[in-house]
């Protein structure tokens, strides 16, 4: 179980690092949302959760994170 949590945290931190690559806040929001959805679905699938729910939560968190971060 700990391995799954560490893997999810690692994937999330990698995706967050990639979100701030663009200059435009709208582009960062879209990119963050897409990457967050992918990471959320993958993490939910690995931990036995529902991938659709993980994608929704991850996408929302990624979009907000991408929109509010500075380049």
mmCIF file of the N, C-alpha and C atoms, coordinates in Angstrom:
data_MODEL
# 
_entry.id   MODEL 
# 
loop_
_atom_site.group_PDB 
_atom_site.id 
_atom_site.type_symbol 
_atom_site.label_atom_id 
_atom_site.label_alt_id 
_atom_site.label_comp_id 
_atom_site.label_asym_id 
_atom_site.label_entity_id 
_atom_site.label_seq_id 
_atom_site.pdbx_PDB_ins_code 
_atom_site.Cartn_x 
_atom_site.Cartn_y 
_atom_site.Cartn_z 
_atom_site.occupancy 
_atom_site.B_iso_or_equiv 
_atom_site.pdbx_formal_charge 
_atom_site.auth_seq_id 
_atom_site.auth_comp_id 
_atom_site.auth_asym_id 
_atom_site.auth_atom_id 
_atom_site.pdbx_PDB_model_num 
ATOM 1   N N  . UNK A 1 1  ? 0.820   -1.186 0.000   1.00 0.00 ? 1  UNK A N  1 
ATOM 2   C CA . UNK A 1 1  ? 0.000   0.000  0.000   1.00 0.00 ? 1  UNK A CA 1 
ATOM 3   C C  . UNK A 1 1  ? 0.871   1.260  0.000   1.00 0.00 ? 1  UNK A C  1 
ATOM 4   N N  . UNK A 1 2  ? 1.941   1.250  0.793   1.00 0.00 ? 2  UNK A N  1 
ATOM 5   C CA . UNK A 1 2  ? 2.840   2.400  0.854   1.00 0.00 ? 2  UNK A CA 1 
ATOM 6   C C  . UNK A 1 2  ? 3.491   2.648  -0.500  1.00 0.00 ? 2  UNK A C  1 
ATOM 7   N N  . UNK A 1 3  ? 3.813   1.569  -1.203  1.00 0.00 ? 3  UNK A N  1 
ATOM 8   C CA . UNK A 1 3  ? 4.420   1.708  -2.535  1.00 0.00 ? 3  UNK A CA 1 
ATOM 9   C C  . UNK A 1 3  ? 3.479   2.428  -3.491  1.00 0.00 ? 3  UNK A C  1 
ATOM 10  N N  . UNK A 1 4  ? 2.193   2.125  -3.417  1.00 0.00 ? 4  UNK A N  1 
ATOM 11  C CA . UNK A 1 4  ? 1.214   2.766  -4.284  1.00 0.00 ? 4  UNK A CA 1 
ATOM 12  C C  . UNK A 1 4  ? 1.074   4.253  -3.956  1.00 0.00 ? 4  UNK A C  1 
ATOM 13  N N  . UNK A 1 5  ? 1.107   4.582  -2.686  1.00 0.00 ? 5  UNK A N  1 
ATOM 14  C CA . UNK A 1 5  ? 0.992   5.986  -2.274  1.00 0.00 ? 5  UNK A CA 1 
ATOM 15  C C  . UNK A 1 5  ? 2.216   6.768  -2.726  1.00 0.00 ? 5  UNK A C  1 
ATOM 16  N N  . UNK A 1 6  ? 3.394   6.182  -2.555  1.00 0.00 ? 6  UNK A N  1 
ATOM 17  C CA . UNK A 1 6  ? 4.620   6.850  -2.982  1.00 0.00 ? 6  UNK A CA 1 
ATOM 18  C C  . UNK A 1 6  ? 4.623   7.040  -4.494  1.00 0.00 ? 6  UNK A C  1 
ATOM 19  N N  . UNK A 1 7  ? 4.185   6.044  -5.241  1.00 0.00 ? 7  UNK A N  1 
ATOM 20  C CA . UNK A 1 7  ? 4.125   6.155  -6.691  1.00 0.00 ? 7  UNK A CA 1 
ATOM 21  C C  . UNK A 1 7  ? 3.153   7.240  -7.120  1.00 0.00 ? 7  UNK A C  1 
ATOM 22  N N  . UNK A 1 8  ? 2.006   7.311  -6.481  1.00 0.00 ? 8  UNK A N  1 
ATOM 23  C CA . UNK A 1 8  ? 1.040   8.364  -6.796  1.00 0.00 ? 8  UNK A CA 1 
ATOM 24  C C  . UNK A 1 8  ? 1.578   9.746  -6.485  1.00 0.00 ? 8  UNK A C  1 
ATOM 25  N N  . UNK A 1 9  ? 2.260   9.887  -5.357  1.00 0.00 ? 9  UNK A N  1 
ATOM 26  C CA . UNK A 1 9  ? 2.850   11.184 -5.008  1.00 0.00 ? 9  UNK A CA 1 
ATOM 27  C C  . UNK A 1 9  ? 3.950   11.563 -5.979  1.00 0.00 ? 9  UNK A C  1 
ATOM 28  N N  . UNK A 1 10 ? 4.738   10.608 -6.401  1.00 0.00 ? 10 UNK A N  1 
ATOM 29  C CA . UNK A 1 10 ? 5.808   10.874 -7.364  1.00 0.00 ? 10 UNK A CA 1 
ATOM 30  C C  . UNK A 1 10 ? 5.245   11.312 -8.707  1.00 0.00 ? 10 UNK A C  1 
ATOM 31  N N  . UNK A 1 11 ? 4.231   10.620 -9.191  1.00 0.00 ? 11 UNK A N  1 
ATOM 32  C CA . UNK A 1 11 ? 3.609   10.996 -10.459 1.00 0.00 ? 11 UNK A CA 1 
ATOM 33  C C  . UNK A 1 11 ? 2.959   12.370 -10.369 1.00 0.00 ? 11 UNK A C  1 
ATOM 34  N N  . UNK A 1 12 ? 2.326   12.652 -9.249  1.00 0.00 ? 12 UNK A N  1 
ATOM 35  C CA . UNK A 1 12 ? 1.705   13.959 -9.064  1.00 0.00 ? 12 UNK A CA 1 
ATOM 36  C C  . UNK A 1 12 ? 2.719   15.084 -9.045  1.00 0.00 ? 12 UNK A C  1 
ATOM 37  N N  . UNK A 1 13 ? 3.829   14.870 -8.380  1.00 0.00 ? 13 UNK A N  1 
ATOM 38  C CA . UNK A 1 13 ? 4.843   15.921 -8.322  1.00 0.00 ? 13 UNK A CA 1 
ATOM 39  C C  . UNK A 1 13 ? 5.503   16.125 -9.680  1.00 0.00 ? 13 UNK A C  1 
ATOM 40  N N  . UNK A 1 14 ? 5.671   15.070 -10.445 1.00 0.00 ? 14 UNK A N  1 
ATOM 41  C CA . UNK A 1 14 ? 6.234   15.214 -11.793 1.00 0.00 ? 14 UNK A CA 1 
ATOM 42  C C  . UNK A 1 14 ? 5.277   15.991 -12.685 1.00 0.00 ? 14 UNK A C  1 
ATOM 43  N N  . UNK A 1 15 ? 4.012   15.702 -12.588 1.00 0.00 ? 15 UNK A N  1 
ATOM 44  C CA . UNK A 1 15 ? 3.028   16.416 -13.407 1.00 0.00 ? 15 UNK A CA 1 
ATOM 45  C C  . UNK A 1 15 ? 2.944   17.877 -13.000 1.00 0.00 ? 15 UNK A C  1 
ATOM 46  N N  . UNK A 1 16 ? 3.022   18.164 -11.724 1.00 0.00 ? 16 UNK A N  1 
ATOM 47  C CA . UNK A 1 16 ? 2.984   19.552 -11.267 1.00 0.00 ? 16 UNK A CA 1 
ATOM 48  C C  . UNK A 1 16 ? 4.192   20.320 -11.771 1.00 0.00 ? 16 UNK A C  1 
ATOM 49  N N  . UNK A 1 17 ? 5.325   19.682 -11.849 1.00 0.00 ? 17 UNK A N  1 
ATOM 50  C CA . UNK A 1 17 ? 6.514   20.326 -12.387 1.00 0.00 ? 17 UNK A CA 1 
ATOM 51  C C  . UNK A 1 17 ? 6.377   20.668 -13.853 1.00 0.00 ? 17 UNK A C  1 
ATOM 52  N N  . UNK A 1 18 ? 5.642   19.883 -14.589 1.00 0.00 ? 18 UNK A N  1 
ATOM 53  C CA . UNK A 1 18 ? 5.452   20.148 -16.016 1.00 0.00 ? 18 UNK A CA 1 
ATOM 54  C C  . UNK A 1 18 ? 4.375   21.197 -16.287 1.00 0.00 ? 18 UNK A C  1 
ATOM 55  N N  . UNK A 1 19 ? 3.515   21.447 -15.333 1.00 0.00 ? 19 UNK A N  1 
ATOM 56  C CA . UNK A 1 19 ? 2.414   22.388 -15.532 1.00 0.00 ? 19 UNK A CA 1 
ATOM 57  C C  . UNK A 1 19 ? 2.922   23.800 -15.763 1.00 0.00 ? 19 UNK A C  1 
ATOM 58  N N  . UNK A 1 20 ? 3.974   24.187 -15.090 1.00 0.00 ? 20 UNK A N  1 
ATOM 59  C CA . UNK A 1 20 ? 4.458   25.564 -15.155 1.00 0.00 ? 20 UNK A CA 1 
ATOM 60  C C  . UNK A 1 20 ? 5.358   25.829 -16.349 1.00 0.00 ? 20 UNK A C  1 
ATOM 61  N N  . UNK A 1 21 ? 5.342   24.985 -17.360 1.00 0.00 ? 21 UNK A N  1 
ATOM 62  C CA . UNK A 1 21 ? 6.240   25.151 -18.504 1.00 0.00 ? 21 UNK A CA 1 
ATOM 63  C C  . UNK A 1 21 ? 5.777   26.236 -19.474 1.00 0.00 ? 21 UNK A C  1 
ATOM 64  N N  . UNK A 1 22 ? 4.547   26.594 -19.510 1.00 0.00 ? 22 UNK A N  1 
ATOM 65  C CA . UNK A 1 22 ? 4.025   27.546 -20.485 1.00 0.00 ? 22 UNK A CA 1 
ATOM 66  C C  . UNK A 1 22 ? 3.936   28.941 -19.879 1.00 0.00 ? 22 UNK A C  1 
ATOM 67  N N  . UNK A 1 23 ? 3.865   29.942 -20.728 1.00 0.00 ? 23 UNK A N  1 
ATOM 68  C CA . UNK A 1 23 ? 3.793   31.332 -20.268 1.00 0.00 ? 23 UNK A CA 1 
ATOM 69  C C  . UNK A 1 23 ? 2.356   31.800 -20.040 1.00 0.00 ? 23 UNK A C  1 
ATOM 70  N N  . UNK A 1 24 ? 1.419   31.330 -20.835 1.00 0.00 ? 24 UNK A N  1 
ATOM 71  C CA . UNK A 1 24 ? 0.030   31.780 -20.773 1.00 0.00 ? 24 UNK A CA 1 
ATOM 72  C C  . UNK A 1 24 ? -0.740  31.003 -19.693 1.00 0.00 ? 24 UNK A C  1 
ATOM 73  N N  . UNK A 1 25 ? -1.449  31.699 -18.791 1.00 0.00 ? 25 UNK A N  1 
ATOM 74  C CA . UNK A 1 25 ? -2.187  30.991 -17.731 1.00 0.00 ? 25 UNK A CA 1 
ATOM 75  C C  . UNK A 1 25 ? -3.258  30.038 -18.273 1.00 0.00 ? 25 UNK A C  1 
ATOM 76  N N  . UNK A 1 26 ? -3.901  30.405 -19.374 1.00 0.00 ? 26 UNK A N  1 
ATOM 77  C CA . UNK A 1 26 ? -4.929  29.521 -19.933 1.00 0.00 ? 26 UNK A CA 1 
ATOM 78  C C  . UNK A 1 26 ? -4.313  28.227 -20.461 1.00 0.00 ? 26 UNK A C  1 
ATOM 79  N N  . UNK A 1 27 ? -3.165  28.336 -21.093 1.00 0.00 ? 27 UNK A N  1 
ATOM 80  C CA . UNK A 1 27 ? -2.486  27.148 -21.603 1.00 0.00 ? 27 UNK A CA 1 
ATOM 81  C C  . UNK A 1 27 ? -2.017  26.268 -20.455 1.00 0.00 ? 27 UNK A C  1 
ATOM 82  N N  . UNK A 1 28 ? -1.510  26.884 -19.395 1.00 0.00 ? 28 UNK A N  1 
ATOM 83  C CA . UNK A 1 28 ? -1.100  26.104 -18.224 1.00 0.00 ? 28 UNK A CA 1 
ATOM 84  C C  . UNK A 1 28 ? -2.293  25.420 -17.580 1.00 0.00 ? 28 UNK A C  1 
ATOM 85  N N  . UNK A 1 29 ? -3.446  26.083 -17.567 1.00 0.00 ? 29 UNK A N  1 
ATOM 86  C CA . UNK A 1 29 ? -4.640  25.474 -16.976 1.00 0.00 ? 29 UNK A CA 1 
ATOM 87  C C  . UNK A 1 29 ? -5.085  24.253 -17.769 1.00 0.00 ? 29 UNK A C  1 
ATOM 88  N N  . UNK A 1 30 ? -5.079  24.375 -19.091 1.00 0.00 ? 30 UNK A N  1 
ATOM 89  C CA . UNK A 1 30 ? -5.487  23.239 -19.933 1.00 0.00 ? 30 UNK A CA 1 
ATOM 90  C C  . UNK A 1 30 ? -4.489  22.097 -19.809 1.00 0.00 ? 30 UNK A C  1 
ATOM 91  N N  . UNK A 1 31 ? -3.211  22.433 -19.905 1.00 0.00 ? 31 UNK A N  1 
ATOM 92  C CA . UNK A 1 31 ? -2.181  21.400 -19.791 1.00 0.00 ? 31 UNK A CA 1 
ATOM 93  C C  . UNK A 1 31 ? -2.219  20.743 -18.420 1.00 0.00 ? 31 UNK A C  1 
ATOM 94  N N  . UNK A 1 32 ? -2.361  21.554 -17.383 1.00 0.00 ? 32 UNK A N  1 
ATOM 95  C CA . UNK A 1 32 ? -2.438  21.002 -16.033 1.00 0.00 ? 32 UNK A CA 1 
ATOM 96  C C  . UNK A 1 32 ? -3.658  20.124 -15.840 1.00 0.00 ? 32 UNK A C  1 
ATOM 97  N N  . UNK A 1 33 ? -4.769  20.537 -16.413 1.00 0.00 ? 33 UNK A N  1 
ATOM 98  C CA . UNK A 1 33 ? -5.979  19.727 -16.311 1.00 0.00 ? 33 UNK A CA 1 
ATOM 99  C C  . UNK A 1 33 ? -5.850  18.382 -16.986 1.00 0.00 ? 33 UNK A C  1 
ATOM 100 N N  . UNK A 1 34 ? -5.248  18.377 -18.167 1.00 0.00 ? 34 UNK A N  1 
ATOM 101 C CA . UNK A 1 34 ? -5.074  17.114 -18.891 1.00 0.00 ? 34 UNK A CA 1 
ATOM 102 C C  . UNK A 1 34 ? -4.088  16.187 -18.179 1.00 0.00 ? 34 UNK A C  1 
ATOM 103 N N  . UNK A 1 35 ? -2.984  16.757 -17.734 1.00 0.00 ? 35 UNK A N  1 
ATOM 104 C CA . UNK A 1 35 ? -2.012  15.917 -17.024 1.00 0.00 ? 35 UNK A CA 1 
ATOM 105 C C  . UNK A 1 35 ? -2.564  15.462 -15.680 1.00 0.00 ? 35 UNK A C  1 
ATOM 106 N N  . UNK A 1 36 ? -3.281  16.341 -15.001 1.00 0.00 ? 36 UNK A N  1 
ATOM 107 C CA . UNK A 1 36 ? -3.879  15.958 -13.729 1.00 0.00 ? 36 UNK A CA 1 
ATOM 108 C C  . UNK A 1 36 ? -4.901  14.852 -13.882 1.00 0.00 ? 36 UNK A C  1 
ATOM 109 N N  . UNK A 1 37 ? -5.671  14.911 -14.959 1.00 0.00 ? 37 UNK A N  1 
ATOM 110 C CA . UNK A 1 37 ? -6.656  13.852 -15.207 1.00 0.00 ? 37 UNK A CA 1 
ATOM 111 C C  . UNK A 1 37 ? -5.967  12.513 -15.443 1.00 0.00 ? 37 UNK A C  1 
ATOM 112 N N  . UNK A 1 38 ? -4.892  12.539 -16.199 1.00 0.00 ? 38 UNK A N  1 
ATOM 113 C CA . UNK A 1 38 ? -4.151  11.298 -16.446 1.00 0.00 ? 38 UNK A CA 1 
ATOM 114 C C  . UNK A 1 38 ? -3.529  10.730 -15.183 1.00 0.00 ? 38 UNK A C  1 
ATOM 115 N N  . UNK A 1 39 ? -2.906  11.589 -14.411 1.00 0.00 ? 39 UNK A N  1 
ATOM 116 C CA . UNK A 1 39 ? -2.277  11.145 -13.168 1.00 0.00 ? 39 UNK A CA 1 
ATOM 117 C C  . UNK A 1 39 ? -3.336  10.681 -12.173 1.00 0.00 ? 39 UNK A C  1 
ATOM 118 N N  . UNK A 1 40 ? -4.445  11.408 -12.089 1.00 0.00 ? 40 UNK A N  1 
ATOM 119 C CA . UNK A 1 40 ? -5.511  11.025 -11.168 1.00 0.00 ? 40 UNK A CA 1 
ATOM 120 C C  . UNK A 1 40 ? -6.122  9.677  -11.521 1.00 0.00 ? 40 UNK A C  1 
ATOM 121 N N  . UNK A 1 41 ? -6.349  9.455  -12.806 1.00 0.00 ? 41 UNK A N  1 
ATOM 122 C CA . UNK A 1 41 ? -6.912  8.167  -13.233 1.00 0.00 ? 41 UNK A CA 1 
ATOM 123 C C  . UNK A 1 41 ? -5.933  7.032  -12.968 1.00 0.00 ? 41 UNK A C  1 
ATOM 124 N N  . UNK A 1 42 ? -4.659  7.269  -13.260 1.00 0.00 ? 42 UNK A N  1 
ATOM 125 C CA . UNK A 1 42 ? -3.650  6.236  -13.020 1.00 0.00 ? 42 UNK A CA 1 
ATOM 126 C C  . UNK A 1 42 ? -3.481  5.921  -11.542 1.00 0.00 ? 42 UNK A C  1 
ATOM 127 N N  . UNK A 1 43 ? -3.449  6.959  -10.727 1.00 0.00 ? 43 UNK A N  1 
ATOM 128 C CA . UNK A 1 43 ? -3.303  6.744  -9.288  1.00 0.00 ? 43 UNK A CA 1 
ATOM 129 C C  . UNK A 1 43 ? -4.514  6.027  -8.704  1.00 0.00 ? 43 UNK A C  1 
ATOM 130 N N  . UNK A 1 44 ? -5.697  6.391  -9.174  1.00 0.00 ? 44 UNK A N  1 
ATOM 131 C CA . UNK A 1 44 ? -6.900  5.714  -8.685  1.00 0.00 ? 44 UNK A CA 1 
ATOM 132 C C  . UNK A 1 44 ? -6.920  4.248  -9.104  1.00 0.00 ? 44 UNK A C  1 
ATOM 133 N N  . UNK A 1 45 ? -6.491  3.978  -10.324 1.00 0.00 ? 45 UNK A N  1 
ATOM 134 C CA . UNK A 1 45 ? -6.460  2.590  -10.785 1.00 0.00 ? 45 UNK A CA 1 
ATOM 135 C C  . UNK A 1 45 ? -5.445  1.769  -9.998  1.00 0.00 ? 45 UNK A C  1 
ATOM 136 N N  . UNK A 1 46 ? -4.300  2.370  -9.677  1.00 0.00 ? 46 UNK A N  1 
ATOM 137 C CA . UNK A 1 46 ? -3.273  1.644  -8.919  1.00 0.00 ? 46 UNK A CA 1 
ATOM 138 C C  . UNK A 1 46 ? -3.682  1.391  -7.478  1.00 0.00 ? 46 UNK A C  1 
ATOM 139 N N  . UNK A 1 47 ? -4.451  2.289  -6.910  1.00 0.00 ? 47 UNK A N  1 
ATOM 140 C CA . UNK A 1 47 ? -4.832  2.140  -5.506  1.00 0.00 ? 47 UNK A CA 1 
ATOM 141 C C  . UNK A 1 47 ? -6.178  1.451  -5.319  1.00 0.00 ? 47 UNK A C  1 
ATOM 142 N N  . UNK A 1 48 ? -6.781  1.001  -6.400  1.00 0.00 ? 48 UNK A N  1 
ATOM 143 C CA . UNK A 1 48 ? -8.041  0.281  -6.290  1.00 0.00 ? 48 UNK A CA 1 
ATOM 144 C C  . UNK A 1 48 ? -9.260  1.170  -6.278  1.00 0.00 ? 48 UNK A C  1 
ATOM 145 N N  . UNK A 1 49 ? -9.098  2.436  -6.615  1.00 0.00 ? 49 UNK A N  1 
ATOM 146 C CA . UNK A 1 49 ? -10.223 3.370  -6.658  1.00 0.00 ? 49 UNK A CA 1 
ATOM 147 C C  . UNK A 1 49 ? -10.890 3.374  -8.027  1.00 0.00 ? 49 UNK A C  1 
ATOM 148 N N  . UNK A 1 50 ? -11.733 4.351  -8.237  1.00 0.00 ? 50 UNK A N  1 
ATOM 149 C CA . UNK A 1 50 ? -12.426 4.477  -9.515  1.00 0.00 ? 50 UNK A CA 1 
ATOM 150 C C  . UNK A 1 50 ? -11.653 5.455  -10.401 1.00 0.00 ? 50 UNK A C  1 
ATOM 151 N N  . UNK A 1 51 ? -11.142 5.022  -11.548 1.00 0.00 ? 51 UNK A N  1 
ATOM 152 C CA . UNK A 1 51 ? -10.354 5.894  -12.421 1.00 0.00 ? 51 UNK A CA 1 
ATOM 153 C C  . UNK A 1 51 ? -11.094 7.142  -12.873 1.00 0.00 ? 51 UNK A C  1 
ATOM 154 N N  . UNK A 1 52 ? -12.402 7.045  -13.095 1.00 0.00 ? 52 UNK A N  1 
ATOM 155 C CA . UNK A 1 52 ? -13.159 8.227  -13.536 1.00 0.00 ? 52 UNK A CA 1 
ATOM 156 C C  . UNK A 1 52 ? -13.180 9.296  -12.446 1.00 0.00 ? 52 UNK A C  1 
ATOM 157 N N  . UNK A 1 53 ? -13.363 8.877  -11.215 1.00 0.00 ? 53 UNK A N  1 
ATOM 158 C CA . UNK A 1 53 ? -13.353 9.829  -10.106 1.00 0.00 ? 53 UNK A CA 1 
ATOM 159 C C  . UNK A 1 53 ? -11.966 10.436 -9.934  1.00 0.00 ? 53 UNK A C  1 
ATOM 160 N N  . UNK A 1 54 ? -10.939 9.613  -10.055 1.00 0.00 ? 54 UNK A N  1 
ATOM 161 C CA . UNK A 1 54 ? -9.570  10.108 -9.963  1.00 0.00 ? 54 UNK A CA 1 
ATOM 162 C C  . UNK A 1 54 ? -9.254  11.094 -11.071 1.00 0.00 ? 54 UNK A C  1 
ATOM 163 N N  . UNK A 1 55 ? -9.769  10.833 -12.275 1.00 0.00 ? 55 UNK A N  1 
ATOM 164 C CA . UNK A 1 55 ? -9.541  11.743 -13.395 1.00 0.00 ? 55 UNK A CA 1 
ATOM 165 C C  . UNK A 1 55 ? -10.237 13.079 -13.171 1.00 0.00 ? 55 UNK A C  1 
ATOM 166 N N  . UNK A 1 56 ? -11.445 13.051 -12.631 1.00 0.00 ? 56 UNK A N  1 
ATOM 167 C CA . UNK A 1 56 ? -12.156 14.302 -12.350 1.00 0.00 ? 56 UNK A CA 1 
ATOM 168 C C  . UNK A 1 56 ? -11.436 15.134 -11.292 1.00 0.00 ? 56 UNK A C  1 
ATOM 169 N N  . UNK A 1 57 ? -11.047 14.498 -10.217 1.00 0.00 ? 57 UNK A N  1 
ATOM 170 C CA . UNK A 1 57 ? -10.364 15.217 -9.142  1.00 0.00 ? 57 UNK A CA 1 
ATOM 171 C C  . UNK A 1 57 ? -8.993  15.697 -9.608  1.00 0.00 ? 57 UNK A C  1 
ATOM 172 N N  . UNK A 1 58 ? -8.244  14.832 -10.257 1.00 0.00 ? 58 UNK A N  1 
ATOM 173 C CA . UNK A 1 58 ? -6.923  15.213 -10.749 1.00 0.00 ? 58 UNK A CA 1 
ATOM 174 C C  . UNK A 1 58 ? -6.983  16.296 -11.807 1.00 0.00 ? 58 UNK A C  1 
ATOM 175 N N  . UNK A 1 59 ? -7.973  16.221 -12.681 1.00 0.00 ? 59 UNK A N  1 
ATOM 176 C CA . UNK A 1 59 ? -8.128  17.243 -13.711 1.00 0.00 ? 59 UNK A CA 1 
ATOM 177 C C  . UNK A 1 59 ? -8.458  18.597 -13.129 1.00 0.00 ? 59 UNK A C  1 
ATOM 178 N N  . UNK A 1 60 ? -9.339  18.609 -12.148 1.00 0.00 ? 60 UNK A N  1 
ATOM 179 C CA . UNK A 1 60 ? -9.693  19.877 -11.509 1.00 0.00 ? 60 UNK A CA 1 
ATOM 180 C C  . UNK A 1 60 ? -8.507  20.459 -10.749 1.00 0.00 ? 60 UNK A C  1 
ATOM 181 N N  . UNK A 1 61 ? -7.811  19.619 -10.014 1.00 0.00 ? 61 UNK A N  1 
ATOM 182 C CA . UNK A 1 61 ? -6.650  20.100 -9.264  1.00 0.00 ? 61 UNK A CA 1 
ATOM 183 C C  . UNK A 1 61 ? -5.546  20.574 -10.199 1.00 0.00 ? 61 UNK A C  1 
ATOM 184 N N  . UNK A 1 62 ? -5.337  19.865 -11.300 1.00 0.00 ? 62 UNK A N  1 
ATOM 185 C CA . UNK A 1 62 ? -4.309  20.257 -12.265 1.00 0.00 ? 62 UNK A CA 1 
ATOM 186 C C  . UNK A 1 62 ? -4.650  21.558 -12.971 1.00 0.00 ? 62 UNK A C  1 
ATOM 187 N N  . UNK A 1 63 ? -5.920  21.743 -13.295 1.00 0.00 ? 63 UNK A N  1 
ATOM 188 C CA . UNK A 1 63 ? -6.327  22.978 -13.969 1.00 0.00 ? 63 UNK A CA 1 
ATOM 189 C C  . UNK A 1 63 ? -6.167  24.187 -13.054 1.00 0.00 ? 63 UNK A C  1 
ATOM 190 N N  . UNK A 1 64 ? -6.578  24.035 -11.814 1.00 0.00 ? 64 UNK A N  1 
ATOM 191 C CA . UNK A 1 64 ? -6.426  25.147 -10.860 1.00 0.00 ? 64 UNK A CA 1 
ATOM 192 C C  . UNK A 1 64 ? -4.948  25.411 -10.599 1.00 0.00 ? 64 UNK A C  1 
ATOM 193 N N  . UNK A 1 65 ? -4.186  24.338 -10.400 1.00 0.00 ? 65 UNK A N  1 
ATOM 194 C CA . UNK A 1 65 ? -2.751  24.496 -10.165 1.00 0.00 ? 65 UNK A CA 1 
ATOM 195 C C  . UNK A 1 65 ? -2.038  25.145 -11.336 1.00 0.00 ? 65 UNK A C  1 
ATOM 196 N N  . UNK A 1 66 ? -2.422  24.792 -12.544 1.00 0.00 ? 66 UNK A N  1 
ATOM 197 C CA . UNK A 1 66 ? -1.801  25.384 -13.727 1.00 0.00 ? 66 UNK A CA 1 
ATOM 198 C C  . UNK A 1 66 ? -2.183  26.847 -13.908 1.00 0.00 ? 66 UNK A C  1 
ATOM 199 N N  . UNK A 1 67 ? -3.396  27.192 -13.549 1.00 0.00 ? 67 UNK A N  1 
ATOM 200 C CA . UNK A 1 67 ? -3.856  28.567 -13.730 1.00 0.00 ? 67 UNK A CA 1 
ATOM 201 C C  . UNK A 1 67 ? -3.249  29.525 -12.715 1.00 0.00 ? 67 UNK A C  1 
ATOM 202 N N  . UNK A 1 68 ? -2.992  29.061 -11.507 1.00 0.00 ? 68 UNK A N  1 
ATOM 203 C CA . UNK A 1 68 ? -2.521  29.970 -10.470 1.00 0.00 ? 68 UNK A CA 1 
ATOM 204 C C  . UNK A 1 68 ? -1.011  30.026 -10.327 1.00 0.00 ? 68 UNK A C  1 
ATOM 205 N N  . UNK A 1 69 ? -0.273  29.106 -10.962 1.00 0.00 ? 69 UNK A N  1 
ATOM 206 C CA . UNK A 1 69 ? 1.174   29.132 -10.849 1.00 0.00 ? 69 UNK A CA 1 
ATOM 207 C C  . UNK A 1 69 ? 1.767   30.177 -11.784 1.00 0.00 ? 69 UNK A C  1 
ATOM 208 N N  . UNK A 1 70 ? 2.916   30.673 -11.418 1.00 0.00 ? 70 UNK A N  1 
ATOM 209 C CA . UNK A 1 70 ? 3.632   31.642 -12.251 1.00 0.00 ? 70 UNK A CA 1 
ATOM 210 C C  . UNK A 1 70 ? 4.675   30.913 -13.090 1.00 0.00 ? 70 UNK A C  1 
ATOM 211 N N  . UNK A 1 71 ? 4.918   31.376 -14.315 1.00 0.00 ? 71 UNK A N  1 
ATOM 212 C CA . UNK A 1 71 ? 5.930   30.717 -15.159 1.00 0.00 ? 71 UNK A CA 1 
ATOM 213 C C  . UNK A 1 71 ? 7.342   30.915 -14.634 1.00 0.00 ? 71 UNK A C  1 
# 
